[in-house]
Amino acid sequence: MDKGLLLKNGRVVDIAQGVDGVADVAIAEGKISAIGQNLEAAPNDEVLDLTGKIVCPGFFDIHVHAYGGIAFADPDSIGVNLGTTSMVDAGGAGAYTWDEFEALILGQTKTDIYLWLLMRAAGIYGFQDTWTGARSLIDIPINRMLDIVEGNRDRIVGLKMAEFAALGLGPMKIAKGVANVLELPLYVHIGELFESPPETYTEPTLNLLEAGDYVTHCYTPCPGNLIGKDGKVLPEALAARDRGVWFDLAFGGFNFSFDVAERLMDQGIVPSTISTDLQQINVTGPVYSLMHVMSALMAIGMSFEEVLQRVTVNPAEQLGLTEKAGTLKPGMPADVTVIEIKKGDFVFDDTTGKTRRGNQLIGPVVTIKAGEVIYPDRKLAEAESNWSIESSMSYDVIPSHANLLDIEQREFIGTLVEAFSEVNWEGVSLHEGFHRTRKQQGIDLRRAAEAVIQSFMTSRFTPPIGFFLATQDRDFVLSRLAQVAAIEQAIALN
């Protein structure tokens, strides 16, 4: 008989059910079994006394980077470890790289991970991933996207596209059309990251969007934001809001300004979801965690109940996941975030160097995921080995992890040397070469990808294999693969 769990004496706040008061929460077989006063523990139940703490539905972050070139070695470090039980990867994978995302991420984490499928088929494969024009989209394989989405609607929540001036408006029009074909909402990044172009396309992009579509980075200070030259909110943004377009916060390393947020909030643009855009170093600041971002919004006027709604019931309802997340209703998965709100004088940074002071800071106490008790540890999230692909790259010596590869994996690595020697050193060719060779060898995709990752890295990052290798020096890659393959040969000789 499975051991149950009883959460005693916490303040239970569940916006979806209209619950706010001291109560007990009973958990059995990984599901919420009851909420009420003075519940009794079964003989084998674990009991947690949460007096003075706040018990909430598991937090849901709809914009993180769990896969791809700007992600983390351990997605759970920013997920259940920090109180987030569900999250959506913001375009790390596209149609070309969905299968690697599926193999390396889905089912490999405690945190539930969903995906905004990126319009660009390669996904996101480098930190300074530039969209230098329509050719950077590489390909738009509609048939492949249809097949992927039809088989995975339980994990793919929408199609993501970035509005960058270098692309013009045409690709965004195509993206909206593709989203309609796929019967998915379109999730649109706004805000130029590295340039200040003379013209941006936010206004006409907003005009393309329909009810259920999203604008992410709604408080970005970057060119292409939601503030017009007159200092007022764009009329197109207000019209989109009135049509039922959602606005998502997505703090990130570049895309949150207190000045912009306060101005837009005063003029009626309020995010329907609060998300982090956690990616690599911003976990060490200014983002830190979903709870930190919620606290920053409270510092500029939102109530606790308002921020809680935007990380629980709102994302669950908007993404059609109310049977999996968003509430502590009996029968739901036992995903619970237990927090405390510290009182004091706290300083919050935005991405422009500006600060605001607040008197409340939300912090994690314990996370319950499908009934499992998980205690937070910020060191796991902030360790450089967790967020820096570059620091995990082992250029001088073969990583020790390569010694753990079995014979099949090393034989596959050896075959890649020959395959890669015969292709152009660019992403699509290496991607196709990797997958063609894997199929010829008959090796499982996850084992094949991990064989390559372990040949180059000391931590388990998950960039798209072919596109990642294309960013490395050809001679280095071929030499390292040959060295790893030779380990198998030496073992075989012994």
Sequence and secondary structure as in RCSB ss.txt:
>XXXX:A:sequence
MDKGLLLKNGRVVDIAQGVDGVADVAIAEGKISAIGQNLEAAPNDEVLDLTGKIVCPGFFDIHVHAYGGIAFADP
DSIGVNLGTTSMVDAGGAGAYTWDEFEALILGQTKTDIYLWLLMRAAGIYGFQDTWTGARSLIDIPINRMLDIVE
GNRDRIVGLKMAEFAALGLGPMKIAKGVANVLELPLYVHIGELFESPPETYTEPTLNLLEAGDYVTHCYTPCPGN
LIGKDGKVLPEALAARDRGVWFDLAFGGFNFSFDVAERLMDQGIVPSTISTDLQQINVTGPVYSLMHVMSALMAI
GMSFEEVLQRVTVNPAEQLGLTEKAGTLKPGMPADVTVIEIKKGDFVFDDTTGKTRRGNQLIGPVVTIKAGEVIY
PDRKLAEAESNWSIESSMSYDVIPSHANLLDIEQREFIGTLVEAFSEVNWEGVSLHEGFHRTRKQQGIDLRRAAE
AVIQSFMTSRFTPPIGFFLATQDRDFVLSRLAQVAAIEQAIALN
>XXXX:A:secstr
    EEEEEEEEEEGGGTEEEEEEEEEETTEEEEEESS    TT EEEE TT EEEE EEEEEE  SSTT  S G
GGTTGGGTEEEEEEEEEEETTTHHHHHHHTTTS SSEEEEEEESSTT   STT    SGGGG    HHHHHHHHH
H TTTEEEEEEE  GGG SHHHHHHHHHHHHHT  EEEE S SS   S   HHHHHHH  TT EEE TT  STT 
SB TTSSB HHHHHHHHHT EEE   TTTS  HHHHHHHHHTT   SB    B GGGGGTT   HHHHHHHHHHT
T  HHHHHHTTTHHHHHHTT TTTSS   TTSB  EEEEEEEEEEEEEE SSS EEEEEEEEEEEEEEETTEEE 
  HHHHH HHHH HHHHB SSS  GGGGG  HHHHHHHHHHHHHHHTS SSHHHHHHHHHHHHHHHT  HHHHHH
HHHHHHBSS     HHHHHHTS HHHHHHHHHHHHHHHHHHHH 
